[in-house]
């Protein structure tokens, strides 16, 4: 996406605010990798995921992922056999 647009939207600041809510190293990595999309289908899907997550939070309260170990290395070892 165009850097000027990202600057105008202050996207870096938004990502920094979101990073404070990530409770695991994997979540923080996902936040760091976030970029806006110009694909309407992706945007609709992400909006639905957000709505679903918000609905779950309203019904059952916060869900903590702090202390969840990073298992990406284990998956890499599994892929290699």
Secondary structure by P-SEA (a helix, b strand, c coil): ccaaaaaaaaaaaaaaaaaaacccaaaaaaaaabbbbccaaaaaaaaaaaaaaaaaaaccccccccccccaaaaaaaaaac
